[in-house]
Amino acid sequence: MPTVSVDGLDIHYRETGAGTPVVLVHGFTGNSRNWALTVPALRHRYRVVSPDLPGHGLSGRTARPEDYTLEAMAKRVAVLAERLGLGPYHLVGHSMGGMIAQVIALSWPERLRSLVLVDTSAEPPDMLRTQERARLLELAREGGMEAVWEAQLAMNPMAEQLRAQPEFLQTWREQFLMTSADAYVYCARAMAQRRPLLDELQQLSLPVLIVCGENDEPFVAPSRRMHERIRGSELAFIPRCGHTPQIERPDEFNRLLLAFLERVDGRAGK
């Protein structure tokens, strides 16, 4: 599998297709395989690159907290794209990957053709979610990632629906367990301590699509607020969908994404 060394850490990535580049950034405890149902819809028209973030998937592990800040991970994704010779690219980020994508868009807007934010937020988490995460962080230190998986599943309001999809649940579990305990602890800390970007997003002048599962309650209102702040942005809610529309409702998600990319590329070609 291909890797690029960025600031001393090997970043694994998947690449396929040809055409205008699209970079897909996964979320917390995910990896590039989170986009397995998205890539086939894109690769016939686009050059698709999907990295594993530090400590996730097949990328290098590090025990340094500073490697897991949103800014540090954003820099590594941006450098990877540069090393691969990507011209202006479409950037798609899910959950924590969406937070990283916001940092990239604000730091290097000239490198992007468009921005797609999926089930993410530009605001710090609420206190309840921070307290829940703190309990899981302690569990990660004491019991490891398997214990965290079981506890997190038990807390999930959609646990019953998830258990009714054993193949999906098994795939999710395998990807979750590819995350190092250090990455879990320090990424969670970085998200809890992240600076609010909601007002800064008003600076963006590139095309932006915001997508959210209608049942992903923690991110519904933040998605609306991002849409209100970003002039000309588009907002779409996917029915009967939770936090991972690219996995739960891939057909609907792919239709939204492709239609948006085609509109952007059509405008750019005029």
HELIX and SHEET records of a PDB file:
HELIX    1   1 SER A   32  TRP A   35  5                                   4    
HELIX    2   2 VAL A   39  LEU A   42  1                                   4    
HELIX    3   3 PRO A   65  TYR A   68  5                                   4    
HELIX    4   4 LEU A   70  ARG A   83  1                                  14    
HELIX    5   5 MET A   96  SER A  107  1                                  12    
HELIX    6   6 PRO A  109  ARG A  111  5                                   3    
HELIX    7   7 MET A  127  MET A  155  1                                  29    
HELIX    8   8 ALA A  159  ARG A  163  1                                   5    
HELIX    9   9 PRO A  166  PHE A  176  1                                  11    
HELIX   10  10 ALA A  181  ALA A  192  1                                  12    
HELIX   11  11 GLU A  200  GLN A  203  5                                   4    
HELIX   12  12 GLU A  217  ARG A  229  1                                  13    
HELIX   13  13 PRO A  245  GLU A  248  1                                   4    
HELIX   14  14 PRO A  250  ALA A  268  1                                  19    
SHEET    1   A 8 THR A   3  VAL A   6  0                                        
SHEET    2   A 8 LEU A   9  THR A  16 -1                                        
SHEET    3   A 8 TYR A  46  PRO A  51 -1                                        
SHEET    4   A 8 THR A  20  VAL A  25  1                                        
SHEET    5   A 8 TYR A  89  HIS A  94  1                                        
SHEET    6   A 8 LEU A 112  VAL A 118  1                                        
SHEET    7   A 8 VAL A 208  GLY A 213  1                                        
SHEET    8   A 8 GLU A 234  ILE A 238  1                                        
END                                                                             
